[in-house]
Amino acid sequence: METVLLYILGIVIVAIGLAVSIALHELGHLVPAKLFGVRVGQYMIGFGPTLWSRKRGETEYGFKAIPLGGYISMAGMYPPAKEGGRGRTASTGFFQTMVQDARTTSADTVRDGEEHRTFYGLAVWKRIIIMCGGPFMNLVIAVILFAVVLSGFGVQQVSTTIGSVSECLLPATSTQKSCTASDPKAPGAAAGIRPGDRLVSIDGTPVTSWAEASSVIQKSPSKELTIVVNRDGTPETVTATPALTQRYVYDADGKIEKDAQGDPVTQEVGMLGITAAYEYVPQPLTAVLPAVGANITAVANIILHLPQRMVDVWNAAFSSQARDPNGPISVVGVGRIAGEVTSINTIPFADRAAYLIGLVGSVNIALLVFNLIPLMPLDGGHIAGALWEGIRRFFAKLFKRRDPGPVDIAKLVPLTFAVVILLGAMSLLLIYADIVKPITVL
């Protein structure tokens, strides 16, 4: 019962984090819009039927039934058609009707005498600031959460403390899974080294890192080593002779190297049969931005290869193919991971808290990068439209031509419709995959 409650708690925590992130994202649009005088009719978290709302001034604030996003409704998102342009008639096609309907809906948000308070009437730079406000808030949230994780909790790193001591040594090529009574004791166990001992020195040389100690041990097969450890605050001296045994050779990516025949590469080294413990080491604040940058790069890489990634998700969902743990997931997948991590009682509470905070930070990075895709109705689509308008007006002014006026982004409504359908289809596929073949952390 406790595990179930913890699982639900993890989902609730991430759901709240996601809701707050969406609310702050929309706040990032709302504040500059109001500062620039745009009339904002609604500030809503979610889509669909309204669950609750309250009007403050000219803006209605509220929550809607489907918590998969949010929006603010600004007056005059689309400029009116140019004079002499084609209007809506009985023979107008389906897509042209969509365009005209979008213009009409936009025009209905503009009150008489408040044409100066429209979004399309703002200077290009002001529109860009408004549309960048949402992703910028996601970036700020991510930086803060990553700072909490990296500098507050720290990052797991290999320490000089002994994590485990093997009973015996088994070569890498051995098919034996566990020690037997006839197997000789591993040198570390025979010397009396215990889990929790912290390495101080080996043969008089101070140990400052596990890699340093491991290098000395591997290079000293059959050589007696004098090892000083700190045990419960007291120095203890032991002697141990590394045994010559086989181990796999790993490449820079941590994968086992293969020879020309495809067989694993091994080498003979000295080993004591001890492994390091991991410790959380707080990182300096200077490590936060590089970590955020690496996360942004990783998400951008997923989006750049999204068609292939979605094909992989489809294949995994409808076949026995394994799911890519680094592939895209839906909010359902995020919730499942949060619940799974929270319900693992064997993991310290601080570790689970750090993971959940980092997870919400990563979701904000995803929101940041995804919203900057230059397609309507995403923020990046509006930014691209404003930039194109600025470029047109710049060259018109440079060559002393007539001001071309606002870019008629209403013409992109059919494309917007297609993008919405595509995003909806991808969301449904990811949700289905996260149900039938979820990504797990175990």
One Martini backbone bead per residue (centre of mass of N, CA, C, O) as a GRO file, in nm:
protein
  442
    1MET     BB    1   0.058   0.063  -0.021
    2GLU     BB    2   0.299   0.255   0.005
    3THR     BB    3   0.395   0.227  -0.288
    4VAL     BB    4   0.142   0.342  -0.422
    5LEU     BB    5   0.149   0.619  -0.283
    6LEU     BB    6   0.428   0.698  -0.391
    7TYR     BB    7   0.356   0.679  -0.688
    8ILE     BB    8   0.137   0.898  -0.678
    9LEU     BB    9   0.314   1.122  -0.564
   10GLY     BB   10   0.506   1.146  -0.806
   11ILE     BB   11   0.290   1.230  -1.008
   12VAL     BB   12   0.187   1.481  -0.858
   13ILE     BB   13   0.450   1.640  -0.849
   14VAL     BB   14   0.494   1.657  -1.158
   15ALA     BB   15   0.220   1.782  -1.227
   16ILE     BB   16   0.269   2.040  -1.070
   17GLY     BB   17   0.530   2.120  -1.212
   18LEU     BB   18   0.399   2.140  -1.493
   19ALA     BB   19   0.179   2.349  -1.427
   20VAL     BB   20   0.373   2.571  -1.333
   21SER     BB   21   0.534   2.587  -1.596
   22ILE     BB   22   0.296   2.672  -1.774
   23ALA     BB   23   0.215   2.923  -1.615
   24LEU     BB   24   0.494   3.067  -1.652
   25HIS     BB   25   0.498   3.066  -1.953
   26GLU     BB   26   0.242   3.246  -1.986
   27LEU     BB   27   0.356   3.477  -1.815
   28GLY     BB   28   0.582   3.544  -2.021
   29HIS     BB   29   0.360   3.664  -2.214
   30LEU     BB   30   0.178   3.851  -2.040
   31VAL     BB   31   0.361   4.075  -1.931
   32PRO     BB   32   0.464   4.206  -2.202
   33ALA     BB   33   0.184   4.251  -2.324
   34LYS     BB   34   0.090   4.456  -2.107
   35LEU     BB   35   0.334   4.652  -2.131
   36PHE     BB   36   0.254   4.698  -2.454
   37GLY     BB   37  -0.084   4.714  -2.451
   38VAL     BB   38  -0.214   4.449  -2.481
   39ARG     BB   39  -0.505   4.279  -2.513
   40VAL     BB   40  -0.606   4.043  -2.261
   41GLY     BB   41  -0.860   3.805  -2.231
   42GLN     BB   42  -0.676   3.538  -2.168
   43TYR     BB   43  -0.570   3.303  -1.897
   44MET     BB   44  -0.479   2.963  -1.963
   45ILE     BB   45  -0.495   2.633  -1.820
   46GLY     BB   46  -0.542   2.460  -2.079
   47PHE     BB   47  -0.811   2.278  -2.238
   48GLY     BB   48  -1.132   2.340  -2.311
   49PRO     BB   49  -1.324   2.330  -2.065
   50THR     BB   50  -1.415   2.526  -1.805
   51LEU     BB   51  -1.360   2.501  -1.454
   52TRP     BB   52  -1.215   2.786  -1.387
   53SER     BB   53  -1.286   3.144  -1.324
   54ARG     BB   54  -1.145   3.488  -1.326
   55LYS     BB   55  -1.193   3.835  -1.329
   56ARG     BB   56  -0.927   4.076  -1.408
   57GLY     BB   57  -1.036   4.316  -1.543
   58GLU     BB   58  -0.979   4.219  -1.885
   59THR     BB   59  -0.897   3.938  -1.755
   60GLU     BB   60  -0.920   3.586  -1.782
   61TYR     BB   61  -0.876   3.345  -1.526
   62GLY     BB   62  -0.783   2.985  -1.570
   63PHE     BB   63  -0.918   2.646  -1.599
   64LYS     BB   64  -0.892   2.349  -1.781
   65ALA     BB   65  -0.954   2.013  -1.852
   66ILE     BB   66  -0.688   2.000  -2.039
   67PRO     BB   67  -0.348   1.954  -1.909
   68LEU     BB   68  -0.167   2.030  -2.215
   69GLY     BB   69  -0.143   2.345  -2.145
   70GLY     BB   70  -0.161   2.686  -2.285
   71TYR     BB   71  -0.293   3.037  -2.284
   72ILE     BB   72  -0.317   3.350  -2.456
   73SER     BB   73  -0.549   3.616  -2.540
   74MET     BB   74  -0.490   3.825  -2.806
   75ALA     BB   75  -0.533   4.101  -2.970
   76GLY     BB   76  -0.471   4.069  -3.292
   77MET     BB   77  -0.302   3.819  -3.419
   78TYR     BB   78  -0.439   3.901  -3.694
   79PRO     BB   79  -0.442   4.055  -3.974
   80PRO     BB   80  -0.600   4.210  -4.199
   81ALA     BB   81  -0.692   4.224  -4.498
   82LYS     BB   82  -0.614   4.353  -4.774
   83GLU     BB   83  -0.692   4.577  -4.983
   84GLY     BB   84  -0.832   4.386  -5.247
   85GLY     BB   85  -0.861   4.127  -5.132
   86ARG     BB   86  -0.966   3.816  -5.092
   87GLY     BB   87  -1.268   3.700  -5.010
   88ARG     BB   88  -1.555   3.561  -4.890
   89THR     BB   89  -1.719   3.303  -5.068
   90ALA     BB   90  -1.899   3.050  -5.206
   91SER     BB   91  -1.621   2.955  -5.371
   92THR     BB   92  -1.461   2.909  -5.141
   93GLY     BB   93  -1.235   2.733  -5.003
   94PHE     BB   94  -1.149   2.562  -4.728
   95PHE     BB   95  -0.882   2.715  -4.658
   96GLN     BB   96  -0.990   3.003  -4.701
   97THR     BB   97  -1.200   2.978  -4.480
   98MET     BB   98  -1.003   2.944  -4.249
   99VAL     BB   99  -0.864   3.214  -4.283
  100GLN     BB  100  -1.116   3.394  -4.249
  101ASP     BB  101  -1.198   3.290  -3.971
  102ALA     BB  102  -0.941   3.384  -3.829
  103ARG     BB  103  -0.979   3.683  -3.887
  104THR     BB  104  -1.254   3.715  -3.752
  105THR     BB  105  -1.173   3.623  -3.469
  106SER     BB  106  -0.956   3.841  -3.436
  107ALA     BB  107  -1.142   4.091  -3.482
  108ASP     BB  108  -1.332   4.030  -3.229
  109THR     BB  109  -1.091   4.116  -3.016
  110VAL     BB  110  -1.139   4.407  -3.132
  111ARG     BB  111  -1.201   4.707  -3.019
  112ASP     BB  112  -1.332   4.993  -3.041
  113GLY     BB  113  -1.050   5.208  -3.042
  114GLU     BB  114  -0.819   4.942  -3.006
  115GLU     BB  115  -0.612   4.902  -3.248
  116HIS     BB  116  -0.343   4.974  -3.076
  117ARG     BB  117  -0.388   4.679  -2.901
  118THR     BB  118  -0.244   4.496  -3.096
  119PHE     BB  119  -0.026   4.258  -3.194
  120TYR     BB  120   0.025   4.333  -3.502
  121GLY     BB  121   0.086   4.651  -3.422
  122LEU     BB  122   0.350   4.590  -3.330
  123ALA     BB  123   0.656   4.579  -3.301
  124VAL     BB  124   0.868   4.339  -3.375
  125TRP     BB  125   1.033   4.329  -3.104
  126LYS     BB  126   0.782   4.298  -2.923
  127ARG     BB  127   0.679   4.028  -3.033
  128ILE     BB  128   0.933   3.867  -2.971
  129ILE     BB  129   0.928   3.907  -2.665
  130ILE     BB  130   0.655   3.776  -2.611
  131MET     BB  131   0.724   3.491  -2.746
  132CYS     BB  132   0.993   3.451  -2.566
  133GLY     BB  133   0.883   3.451  -2.273
  134GLY     BB  134   0.809   3.154  -2.235
  135PRO     BB  135   1.083   3.008  -2.291
  136PHE     BB  136   1.238   3.179  -2.085
  137MET     BB  137   1.096   3.064  -1.835
  138ASN     BB  138   1.192   2.773  -1.881
  139LEU     BB  139   1.491   2.842  -1.852
  140VAL     BB  140   1.481   2.953  -1.564
  141ILE     BB  141   1.369   2.700  -1.432
  142ALA     BB  142   1.596   2.508  -1.518
  143VAL     BB  143   1.829   2.655  -1.382
  144ILE     BB  144   1.722   2.637  -1.094
  145LEU     BB  145   1.687   2.325  -1.078
  146PHE     BB  146   1.980   2.253  -1.154
  147ALA     BB  147   2.105   2.404  -0.915
  148VAL     BB  148   1.976   2.232  -0.697
  149VAL     BB  149   2.096   1.963  -0.788
  150LEU     BB  150   2.405   2.032  -0.825
  151SER     BB  151   2.448   2.229  -0.557
  152GLY     BB  152   2.268   2.087  -0.345
  153PHE     BB  153   2.301   1.771  -0.395
  154GLY     BB  154   2.454   1.676  -0.647
  155VAL     BB  155   2.695   1.446  -0.787
  156GLN     BB  156   2.766   1.142  -0.881
  157GLN     BB  157   3.076   1.003  -0.756
  158VAL     BB  158   3.367   0.870  -0.741
  159SER     BB  159   3.527   0.740  -0.470
  160THR     BB  160   3.757   0.639  -0.194
  161THR     BB  161   3.538   0.445  -0.116
  162ILE     BB  162   3.432   0.144  -0.018
  163GLY     BB  163   3.162  -0.045  -0.143
  164SER     BB  164   3.296  -0.335  -0.215
  165VAL     BB  165   3.370  -0.691  -0.133
  166SER     BB  166   3.494  -0.961  -0.266
  167GLU     BB  167   3.527  -1.303  -0.218
  168CYS     BB  168   3.612  -1.329  -0.524
  169LEU     BB  169   3.776  -1.403  -0.838
  170LEU     BB  170   3.645  -1.341  -1.167
  171PRO     BB  171   3.678  -1.375  -1.471
  172ALA     BB  172   3.538  -1.232  -1.745
  173THR     BB  173   3.507  -1.530  -1.896
  174SER     BB  174   3.337  -1.635  -1.684
  175THR     BB  175   3.039  -1.840  -1.604
  176GLN     BB  176   3.051  -1.769  -1.322
  177LYS     BB  177   2.834  -1.608  -1.075
  178SER     BB  178   2.962  -1.739  -0.810
  179CYS     BB  179   3.089  -1.826  -0.522
  180THR     BB  180   3.281  -2.080  -0.377
  181ALA     BB  181   3.435  -2.268  -0.137
  182SER     BB  182   3.695  -2.325  -0.335
  183ASP     BB  183   3.745  -2.037  -0.359
  184PRO     BB  184   3.954  -1.798  -0.332
  185LYS     BB  185   4.022  -1.527  -0.183
  186ALA     BB  186   4.021  -1.217  -0.213
  187PRO     BB  187   4.263  -0.994  -0.140
  188GLY     BB  188   4.084  -0.786   0.008
  189ALA     BB  189   3.944  -0.985   0.203
  190ALA     BB  190   4.208  -1.112   0.318
  191ALA     BB  191   4.310  -0.822   0.432
  192GLY     BB  192   4.036  -0.670   0.561
  193ILE     BB  193   3.869  -0.521   0.378
  194ARG     BB  194   3.601  -0.274   0.396
  195PRO     BB  195   3.315  -0.143   0.379
  196GLY     BB  196   3.385   0.217   0.416
  197ASP     BB  197   3.658   0.241   0.345
  198ARG     BB  198   3.919   0.486   0.316
  199LEU     BB  199   4.147   0.578   0.106
  200VAL     BB  200   4.483   0.707   0.160
  201SER     BB  201   4.715   0.483   0.082
  202ILE     BB  202   4.985   0.353  -0.145
  203ASP     BB  203   5.292   0.301  -0.073
  204GLY     BB  204   5.289   0.622   0.038
  205THR     BB  205   5.070   0.713  -0.167
  206PRO     BB  206   4.842   0.930  -0.207
  207VAL     BB  207   4.485   0.921  -0.231
  208THR     BB  208   4.260   1.116  -0.458
  209SER     BB  209   4.159   0.868  -0.641
  210TRP     BB  210   4.032   0.588  -0.784
  211ALA     BB  211   4.199   0.584  -1.045
  212GLU     BB  212   4.469   0.589  -0.903
  213ALA     BB  213   4.438   0.325  -0.742
  214SER     BB  214   4.367   0.136  -0.980
  215SER     BB  215   4.635   0.172  -1.135
  216VAL     BB  216   4.821   0.051  -0.923
  217ILE     BB  217   4.685  -0.227  -0.894
  218GLN     BB  218   4.700  -0.318  -1.199
  219LYS     BB  219   5.034  -0.281  -1.193
  220SER     BB  220   5.048  -0.504  -0.919
  221PRO     BB  221   5.099  -0.799  -0.970
  222SER     BB  222   5.226  -0.986  -0.704
  223LYS     BB  223   5.235  -0.723  -0.521
  224GLU     BB  224   5.297  -0.592  -0.227
  225LEU     BB  225   5.066  -0.381  -0.047
  226THR     BB  226   5.043  -0.080   0.130
  227ILE     BB  227   4.740  -0.003   0.307
  228VAL     BB  228   4.563   0.293   0.385
  229VAL     BB  229   4.285   0.336   0.603
  230ASN     BB  230   3.970   0.478   0.688
  231ARG     BB  231   3.813   0.366   0.999
  232ASP     BB  232   3.606   0.540   1.170
  233GLY     BB  233   3.859   0.763   1.195
  234THR     BB  234   4.077   0.525   1.169
  235PRO     BB  235   4.380   0.418   1.105
  236GLU     BB  236   4.458   0.151   0.867
  237THR     BB  237   4.681  -0.129   0.810
  238VAL     BB  238   4.737  -0.309   0.504
  239THR     BB  239   4.799  -0.614   0.320
  240ALA     BB  240   4.816  -0.660  -0.046
  241THR     BB  241   4.784  -0.893  -0.332
  242PRO     BB  242   4.744  -0.872  -0.644
  243ALA     BB  243   4.568  -1.044  -0.879
  244LEU     BB  244   4.578  -1.219  -1.171
  245THR     BB  245   4.342  -1.099  -1.417
  246GLN     BB  246   4.052  -1.063  -1.603
  247ARG     BB  247   3.941  -0.792  -1.822
  248TYR     BB  248   3.765  -0.566  -1.970
  249VAL     BB  249   3.766  -0.346  -2.245
  250TYR     BB  250   3.706   0.002  -2.256
  251ASP     BB  251   3.574   0.267  -2.392
  252ALA     BB  252   3.482   0.600  -2.390
  253ASP     BB  253   3.161   0.493  -2.372
  254GLY     BB  254   3.166   0.213  -2.193
  255LYS     BB  255   3.236  -0.006  -2.402
  256ILE     BB  256   3.308  -0.303  -2.522
  257GLU     BB  257   3.562  -0.417  -2.685
  258LYS     BB  258   3.637  -0.529  -3.019
  259ASP     BB  259   3.749  -0.738  -3.238
  260ALA     BB  260   3.770  -0.849  -3.560
  261GLN     BB  261   3.565  -1.098  -3.463
  262GLY     BB  262   3.379  -0.971  -3.217
  263ASP     BB  263   3.536  -1.004  -2.962
  264PRO     BB  264   3.612  -0.954  -2.656
  265VAL     BB  265   3.833  -0.751  -2.485
  266THR     BB  266   4.119  -0.844  -2.295
  267GLN     BB  267   4.300  -0.812  -1.973
  268GLU     BB  268   4.579  -0.828  -1.764
  269VAL     BB  269   4.536  -0.770  -1.412
  270GLY     BB  270   4.534  -0.626  -1.113
  271MET     BB  271   4.337  -0.749  -0.822
  272LEU     BB  272   4.124  -0.718  -0.516
  273GLY     BB  273   3.798  -0.689  -0.510
  274ILE     BB  274   3.722  -0.377  -0.536
  275THR     BB  275   3.481  -0.111  -0.492
  276ALA     BB  276   3.329   0.181  -0.540
  277ALA     BB  277   3.182   0.451  -0.406
  278TYR     BB  278   2.916   0.676  -0.414
  279GLU     BB  279   2.899   1.039  -0.426
  280TYR     BB  280   2.775   1.344  -0.336
  281VAL     BB  281   2.880   1.633  -0.529
  282PRO     BB  282   2.893   1.949  -0.515
  283GLN     BB  283   2.847   2.200  -0.748
  284PRO     BB  284   2.919   2.458  -0.911
  285LEU     BB  285   2.749   2.715  -1.063
  286THR     BB  286   2.923   2.686  -1.331
  287ALA     BB  287   2.776   2.396  -1.405
  288VAL     BB  288   2.486   2.469  -1.495
  289LEU     BB  289   2.490   2.583  -1.788
  290PRO     BB  290   2.628   2.339  -1.924
  291ALA     BB  291   2.401   2.140  -1.847
  292VAL     BB  292   2.176   2.288  -1.996
  293GLY     BB  293   2.312   2.286  -2.273
  294ALA     BB  294   2.324   1.975  -2.301
  295ASN     BB  295   2.016   1.936  -2.283
  296ILE     BB  296   1.940   2.105  -2.527
  297THR     BB  297   2.101   1.940  -2.734
  298ALA     BB  298   1.953   1.671  -2.687
  299VAL     BB  299   1.668   1.772  -2.764
  300ALA     BB  300   1.738   1.882  -3.044
  301ASN     BB  301   1.825   1.607  -3.157
  302ILE     BB  302   1.550   1.473  -3.133
  303ILE     BB  303   1.395   1.677  -3.315
  304LEU     BB  304   1.570   1.644  -3.574
  305HIS     BB  305   1.492   1.311  -3.543
  306LEU     BB  306   1.179   1.263  -3.512
  307PRO     BB  307   1.081   1.078  -3.738
  308GLN     BB  308   1.262   0.836  -3.655
  309ARG     BB  309   1.172   0.823  -3.361
  310MET     BB  310   0.872   0.759  -3.426
  311VAL     BB  311   0.928   0.497  -3.571
  312ASP     BB  312   1.056   0.357  -3.327
  313VAL     BB  313   0.806   0.377  -3.148
  314TRP     BB  314   0.619   0.217  -3.330
  315ASN     BB  315   0.785  -0.046  -3.338
  316ALA     BB  316   0.781  -0.089  -3.029
  317ALA     BB  317   0.464  -0.085  -2.986
  318PHE     BB  318   0.417  -0.317  -3.248
  319SER     BB  319   0.653  -0.490  -3.111
  320SER     BB  320   0.959  -0.644  -2.984
  321GLN     BB  321   1.097  -0.394  -2.977
  322ALA     BB  322   1.297  -0.187  -2.827
  323ARG     BB  323   1.309   0.085  -2.627
  324ASP     BB  324   1.428   0.401  -2.626
  325PRO     BB  325   1.550   0.563  -2.343
  326ASN     BB  326   1.624   0.844  -2.530
  327GLY     BB  327   1.352   0.901  -2.616
  328PRO     BB  328   1.049   0.997  -2.657
  329ILE     BB  329   0.792   1.130  -2.434
  330SER     BB  330   0.524   1.155  -2.243
  331VAL     BB  331   0.344   1.251  -1.973
  332VAL     BB  332   0.298   0.960  -1.895
  333GLY     BB  333   0.596   0.878  -1.883
  334VAL     BB  334   0.681   1.082  -1.671
  335GLY     BB  335   0.488   0.980  -1.452
  336ARG     BB  336   0.596   0.690  -1.434
  337ILE     BB  337   0.883   0.762  -1.351
  338ALA     BB  338   0.811   0.917  -1.098
  339GLY     BB  339   0.665   0.683  -0.954
  340GLU     BB  340   0.897   0.480  -0.960
  341VAL     BB  341   1.108   0.641  -0.801
  342THR     BB  342   0.937   0.703  -0.542
  343SER     BB  343   0.880   0.377  -0.480
  344ILE     BB  344   1.189   0.338  -0.408
  345ASN     BB  345   1.301   0.252  -0.095
  346THR     BB  346   1.620   0.199  -0.153
  347ILE     BB  347   1.617   0.496  -0.206
  348PRO     BB  348   1.700   0.778  -0.109
  349PHE     BB  349   1.525   1.061  -0.065
  350ALA     BB  350   1.728   1.262  -0.194
  351ASP     BB  351   1.749   1.113  -0.465
  352ARG     BB  352   1.449   1.136  -0.544
  353ALA     BB  353   1.428   1.443  -0.532
  354ALA     BB  354   1.646   1.505  -0.741
  355TYR     BB  355   1.512   1.357  -0.976
  356LEU     BB  356   1.244   1.518  -0.987
  357ILE     BB  357   1.370   1.794  -1.030
  358GLY     BB  358   1.524   1.716  -1.290
  359LEU     BB  359   1.273   1.633  -1.450
  360VAL     BB  360   1.138   1.911  -1.456
  361GLY     BB  361   1.377   2.051  -1.589
  362SER     BB  362   1.369   1.880  -1.852
  363VAL     BB  363   1.083   1.960  -1.936
  364ASN     BB  364   1.156   2.261  -1.975
  365ILE     BB  365   1.353   2.214  -2.201
  366ALA     BB  366   1.147   2.090  -2.393
  367LEU     BB  367   0.962   2.338  -2.403
  368LEU     BB  368   1.167   2.534  -2.511
  369VAL     BB  369   1.250   2.391  -2.777
  370PHE     BB  370   0.971   2.323  -2.899
  371ASN     BB  371   0.858   2.627  -2.903
  372LEU     BB  372   1.098   2.713  -3.123
  373ILE     BB  373   0.960   2.603  -3.347
  374PRO     BB  374   0.896   2.731  -3.684
  375LEU     BB  375   0.573   2.675  -3.602
  376MET     BB  376   0.254   2.669  -3.627
  377PRO     BB  377   0.144   2.757  -3.297
  378LEU     BB  378   0.412   2.819  -3.211
  379ASP     BB  379   0.628   3.049  -3.102
  380GLY     BB  380   0.826   3.019  -3.344
  381GLY     BB  381   0.619   3.105  -3.563
  382HIS     BB  382   0.582   3.401  -3.465
  383ILE     BB  383   0.878   3.477  -3.478
  384ALA     BB  384   0.919   3.421  -3.779
  385GLY     BB  385   0.705   3.625  -3.875
  386ALA     BB  386   0.840   3.878  -3.751
  387LEU     BB  387   1.113   3.851  -3.894
  388TRP     BB  388   1.004   3.865  -4.183
  389GLU     BB  389   0.883   4.144  -4.152
  390GLY     BB  390   1.148   4.289  -4.083
  391ILE     BB  391   1.293   4.221  -4.347
  392ARG     BB  392   1.093   4.353  -4.544
  393ARG     BB  393   1.107   4.641  -4.420
  394PHE     BB  394   1.407   4.686  -4.452
  395PHE     BB  395   1.420   4.661  -4.767
  396ALA     BB  396   1.209   4.875  -4.827
  397LYS     BB  397   1.371   5.104  -4.696
  398LEU     BB  398   1.637   5.069  -4.850
  399PHE     BB  399   1.467   5.091  -5.146
  400LYS     BB  400   1.225   5.289  -5.117
  401ARG     BB  401   0.964   5.146  -5.039
  402ARG     BB  402   0.678   5.033  -4.961
  403ASP     BB  403   0.518   4.937  -4.698
  404PRO     BB  404   0.412   4.602  -4.657
  405GLY     BB  405   0.346   4.530  -4.382
  406PRO     BB  406   0.202   4.288  -4.241
  407VAL     BB  407   0.216   3.963  -4.196
  408ASP     BB  408  -0.004   3.710  -4.323
  409ILE     BB  409  -0.044   3.450  -4.099
  410ALA     BB  410  -0.330   3.345  -4.171
  411LYS     BB  411  -0.232   3.171  -4.420
  412LEU     BB  412  -0.117   2.942  -4.202
  413VAL     BB  413  -0.362   2.787  -4.086
  414PRO     BB  414  -0.354   2.518  -4.243
  415LEU     BB  415  -0.076   2.443  -4.128
  416THR     BB  416  -0.159   2.455  -3.835
  417PHE     BB  417  -0.366   2.230  -3.854
  418ALA     BB  418  -0.161   2.011  -3.936
  419VAL     BB  419   0.022   2.035  -3.688
  420VAL     BB  420  -0.190   1.964  -3.476
  421ILE     BB  421  -0.250   1.682  -3.584
  422LEU     BB  422   0.040   1.576  -3.564
  423LEU     BB  423   0.079   1.625  -3.259
  424GLY     BB  424  -0.160   1.450  -3.174
  425ALA     BB  425  -0.056   1.184  -3.296
  426MET     BB  426   0.210   1.173  -3.140
  427SER     BB  427   0.087   1.175  -2.858
  428LEU     BB  428  -0.077   0.913  -2.885
  429LEU     BB  429   0.164   0.730  -2.944
  430LEU     BB  430   0.324   0.788  -2.684
  431ILE     BB  431   0.106   0.705  -2.486
  432TYR     BB  432   0.081   0.416  -2.583
  433ALA     BB  433   0.380   0.338  -2.542
  434ASP     BB  434   0.377   0.418  -2.228
  435ILE     BB  435   0.179   0.175  -2.169
  436VAL     BB  436   0.292  -0.090  -2.327
  437LYS     BB  437   0.613   0.046  -2.344
  438PRO     BB  438   0.783   0.156  -2.108
  439ILE     BB  439   1.000   0.366  -1.959
  440THR     BB  440   1.260   0.276  -1.739
  441VAL     BB  441   1.485   0.283  -1.437
  442LEU     BB  442   1.545  -0.036  -1.375
   0.00000   0.00000   0.00000
